[in-house]
Structures are given as C-alpha cells and as structure tokens.
C-alpha cells in the first residue's frame, strides 16, 4: 500500500504517513488536502526541526511506460510505486500527420510562398526527436515533483541496453556486427531471394515484380529492408495505401505468412537505448 505524502504549512516535505493516520489528521482538522495526485496533505502547523528519513527514488525506464518507486533504504520499505505512461508514440503519429499535410500542399494550386526549409536547421549537438525528448521531460518533471512532496536524497535508474542486431539475428557474432542486413547483396536481389522471386500477396511467379512498402509510406512507413516486399503490378495497385491487415482481411493465411516473414520493428528498443542516460538537472 502506498503511503500518503505530507508537508508542513511552509511546504517542507515530511516522512510519508499511513493512509489511516492521514485520514485521522483530516477528520481532526489538523491537515488539509494539498494535492489529489499523488495524494498529499498539508499540516496547519509548522514543524520547527523536522526529523525525516532519507528516501531513494528508483526508475525502471521503458518505451511506453516507466516504473517509479520511492524506497526507504534503511528499512527496505516501498513508500510509493506508480507507472508513468509516455506520449512518445502519439507525438510521432501527429508529426507524421503534419508532415503529410505539408507535403500535400505541393499538389495544390495555392498562392506562392517563399521556401522556409532553410530556417529549420536547428539540430544542435545532443538533439533528440520530440518523441524521445517528451519521454525524458516526462520523467524529469515527475522526479522534481516527488522531490517536493517527500525527502528524496538519492536516485537510481536501471541502465537498459538492447542489442538490436542480436534481436534481429540470434546467430550474429564477430564481423557480422560490422556488416548490414544486405551485406554482399543489392537490395532488389536480397528481396528476390527473401520472397522466393514471387509476389508476396498472390504468389505469382514469372511476372514483373515491383518494390512494395508493407506499411505504406503515406502512413508513416519507412524504407527499411524489413518494410519492403515484392508485389506484382496488379496487387501493388490494389493495395495502394491500405494497411496490410485491411487489404488481406479476406486472406488471413496470407496475412499470417507475411507477418511471420517480416521482422518486428525495433522502435521501442531504440527509444530505450537512446534515452537510457537521463540528464537530471
């Protein structure tokens, strides 16, 4: 059970108390509610020389959520625990949507506007994408908030690091780390061998094949090898910018086969690797 944070009338943090004791203070009129989340009460008197036990805040970083725990090192008691949700994926989707709208202007017959791309070169050393910057800012904000509600004197964070090449290829070793996915291949030749020189959707052979983005570029798909396949002109035109799950809704076996052959994206692992060193200020 998480304890209740408590501060004196001057806003100085005191030792967190049991919820039952906090309820008694509120009923007796000796304290009032200060914050709803995390639930914090404020005393109506000032403690001259408070004696508090130092606490440690521990962080378990993740791509979508970060675990937070406040622990008393002396007793090993967990004073507070919570899970912090991040908006990185939502920010990425909204930036992709904004980019698509801007690109669509090129096809419109609108008034001429001077190009403004030259004033967007603001990527200084240590720059991070907005989706990753949001994760760091979110964690830092709550660390500073908790330090105002309870006597935190130390911080610990699990340094997570994923070997993304090993996640893609379990047998990689030695020189393999220095070579890319298509070492010794041209991209088209690699795809021809990967998809058995046939259309990924209808499995026709002996027909002209085109490069196809499994997750459409119009919806934020990338040019990575893992997002490319081969398709005949008929299937390529029929799919268009549809999601593959929608296009193959009536062919679940084909959808399952393609999803099994395509490697899972490593966006979450990359996000954790990039933000593993938080700059606490």
C-alpha positions in Angstrom: 0.0 0.0 0.0 1.4 3.4 -1.0 1.7 5.9 1.8 0.4 9.5 1.8 2.8 12.4 1.3 2.7 15.1 3.9 4.2 18.6 4.1 4.1 21.2 6.8 2.5 24.6 6.5 5.7 26.0 4.9 5.7 23.4 2.3 8.7 21.4 3.7 8.4 17.7 3.0 8.0 15.3 5.9 8.0 11.5 6.2 5.1 9.9 4.3 2.4 8.5 6.6 0.0 5.6 6.6 -3.4 6.4 4.9 -5.2 5.7 8.1 -3.2 8.3 10.0 -3.6 10.8 7.2 -7.4 10.2 7.4 -7.4 10.9 11.1 -5.5 14.2 10.6 -8.0 15.3 8.1 -11.0 14.4 10.3 -9.5 16.3 13.3 -8.9 19.4 11.2 -5.1 19.3 11.7 -4.4 19.0 8.0 -6.0 19.7 4.6 -5.8 18.2 1.2 -3.0 19.8 -0.9 -2.7 17.6 -4.0 -5.0 15.0 -5.4 -2.3 13.1 -7.3 -0.1 12.0 -5.8 -2.3 12.3 -2.8 -0.6 14.9 -0.5 -1.9 16.6 2.7 -0.6 19.8 4.3 -0.4 20.3 8.0 -1.8 23.5 9.5 1.2 24.0 11.7 4.9 24.4 11.0 7.4 21.8 12.3 10.4 23.7 13.6 13.1 21.0 13.3 11.6 18.0 11.5 13.4 14.7 11.7 12.9 12.9 8.4 14.3 9.7 6.9 16.1 10.0 3.6 14.3 8.3 0.7 15.6 7.0 -2.7 13.6 7.2 -6.0 14.1 4.3 -8.4 13.3 4.4 -12.1 12.7 1.5 -14.5 12.7 3.1 -17.9 10.7 1.8 -20.9 9.5 2.9 -24.3 5.8 3.3 -23.4 5.9 3.3 -19.6 8.4 4.0 -16.9 8.2 2.4 -13.4 8.7 4.7 -10.4 9.3 3.5 -6.9 10.2 5.5 -3.8 12.1 3.3 -1.2 13.4 3.8 2.3 16.9 2.4 2.1 17.2 1.9 5.8 14.2 -0.4 6.2 13.7 -1.5 2.6 10.1 -0.4 2.6 8.4 0.8 -0.6 6.8 4.1 0.3 5.2 4.8 -3.1 5.0 3.0 -6.5 3.5 4.1 -9.8 3.7 3.6 -13.5 4.3 6.6 -15.7 2.8 6.5 -19.3 4.6 8.2 -22.1 3.1 10.0 -25.2 6.1 9.4 -27.5 4.1 7.3 -29.9 1.2 9.8 -30.1 3.7 12.6 -30.8 5.3 10.6 -33.6 1.9 9.9 -35.2 1.0 13.6 -35.0 4.3 14.7 -36.5 3.8 12.2 -39.4 0.3 13.6 -39.9 1.6 17.2 -40.0 4.3 16.2 -42.5 1.8 14.5 -44.7 -0.4 17.7 -44.7 2.6 19.9 -45.6 3.6 17.6 -48.4 0.1 17.6 -49.9 0.5 21.4 -50.5 2.8 20.6 -53.3 -0.1 19.2 -55.4 -2.4 22.1 -54.6 -2.8 25.3 -56.6 -2.3 27.8 -53.9 -0.6 31.1 -53.6 3.2 31.1 -53.9 5.1 31.1 -50.7 8.8 31.5 -50.2 10.6 28.3 -49.1 11.2 28.1 -45.4 13.2 24.9 -45.1 16.5 26.8 -44.6 15.4 28.2 -41.2 14.7 24.7 -39.7 18.4 23.7 -39.3 18.3 23.9 -35.5 19.6 20.5 -34.6 22.4 21.2 -32.2 24.7 18.6 -30.7 22.7 16.2 -28.5 19.4 16.9 -30.3 16.7 14.3 -29.8 13.4 13.8 -31.7 10.4 15.4 -30.0 9.0 11.9 -29.2 12.2 11.0 -27.2 12.5 14.4 -25.7 9.0 14.0 -24.4 9.9 10.8 -22.5 12.9 12.5 -20.8 10.9 15.6 -19.9 8.1 13.5 -18.5 10.4 11.6 -16.2 12.3 14.7 -15.1 9.0 16.5 -14.3 7.8 13.8 -12.0 11.2 13.4 -10.3 11.2 17.1 -9.4 7.5 16.9 -8.2 8.2 13.9 -5.9 11.2 15.7 -4.5 8.9 18.5 -3.3 6.5 16.0 -1.7 8.9 13.8 0.2 12.6 13.9 1.4 14.3 12.3 -1.6 18.1 12.4 -1.3 19.2 9.8 -3.9 18.1 8.5 -7.3 18.7 5.2 -9.0 17.9 4.2 -12.6 18.2 0.8 -14.4 20.5 1.3 -17.3 18.8 -0.8 -20.0 20.6 -1.5 -23.2 19.2 -3.7 -26.1 21.5 -5.5 -28.6 19.2 -4.8 -31.6 21.3 -6.7 -34.1 21.2 -9.8 -31.8 17.4 -9.3 -31.6 17.1 -9.5 -35.4 19.6 -12.3 -35.8 20.2 -14.7 -32.9 23.3 -16.2 -34.6 25.2 -13.0 -35.2 28.8 -12.8 -34.0 32.2 -11.3 -34.8 32.4 -9.5 -38.1 28.6 -9.8 -38.5 28.2 -6.8 -36.2 30.1 -4.6 -38.7 28.0 -5.7 -41.7 24.5 -4.6 -42.6 21.4 -6.7 -43.3 22.2 -6.8 -47.1 26.0 -7.2 -46.9 27.0 -8.7 -50.3 23.6 -8.1 -51.9 21.9 -5.4 -53.8 18.6 -4.5 -52.2 16.5 -5.9 -55.1 18.5 -9.1 -55.3 18.1 -9.5 -51.5 14.3 -9.1 -51.7 14.1 -11.5 -54.7 15.8 -14.2 -52.6 13.8 -13.4 -49.4 10.4 -13.5 -51.1 11.3 -16.5 -53.4 11.1 -14.4 -56.6 7.3 -14.3 -56.4 4.5 -11.8 -55.5 4.1 -11.6 -51.7 0.3 -11.3 -52.0 -0.8 -13.6 -54.8 2.4 -15.8 -55.0 2.6 -15.4 -58.8 5.9 -16.3 -60.4 7.4 -15.2 -63.7 5.8 -11.8 -63.7 7.4 -8.3 -63.4 7.7 -7.5 -59.7 7.7 -4.1 -58.0 9.1 -2.9 -54.7 6.2 -2.6 -52.2 6.0 -1.0 -48.8 4.2 -3.3 -46.4 3.4 -0.4 -44.1 2.6 2.4 -46.6 4.9 5.4 -46.8 1.8 7.7 -46.7 1.0 6.4 -43.2 4.5 6.7 -41.8 6.1 3.6 -43.2 9.9 3.5 -43.6 12.3 2.4 -46.3 13.9 -0.2 -44.1 14.5 -3.6 -45.6 12.1 -5.1 -43.1 9.3 -2.9 -44.5 9.9 -3.9 -48.2 8.5 -6.8 -50.1 7.8 -7.7 -53.8 4.4 -7.4 -55.5 3.1 -7.7 -59.0 1.6 -4.6 -60.6 -2.0 -5.7 -60.1 -1.6 -6.4 -56.3 0.5 -3.2 -55.9 -2.2 -1.1 -57.4 -5.0 -2.9 -55.5 -3.3 -2.4 -52.1 -2.5 1.3 -52.7 -2.1 3.0 -49.3 -4.2 0.5 -47.4 -3.0 -1.1 -44.2 -1.9 -4.7 -44.9 -4.4 -6.0 -42.4 -7.3 -4.3 -44.2 -6.0 -5.4 -47.7 -5.7 -9.0 -46.7 -8.8 -9.2 -44.4 -10.3 -11.9 -46.5 -6.9 -13.8 -46.7 -5.9 -14.5 -43.1 -3.4 -17.2 -44.1 -1.5 -14.9 -46.5 -1.5 -12.1 -43.8 -0.1 -14.5 -41.2 2.6 -15.7 -43.6 3.7 -12.2 -44.5 3.7 -11.1 -40.9 5.8 -14.1 -39.9 8.3 -13.4 -42.6 8.6 -9.7 -41.9 10.8 -8.8 -38.9 9.2 -7.0 -36.0 10.2 -3.3 -35.8 12.6 -2.2 -33.1 11.3 1.2 -32.3 10.7 0.5 -28.6 14.2 -0.9 -28.1 15.8 2.1 -30.0 13.8 4.6 -27.8 15.0 3.0 -24.6 18.6 2.8 -25.8 18.6 6.5 -26.8 17.1 7.8 -23.5 19.0 5.5 -21.1 21.2 8.3 -19.9 18.8 10.9 -18.4 20.2 14.4 -17.7 18.9 15.2 -14.3 19.1 19.0 -13.7 
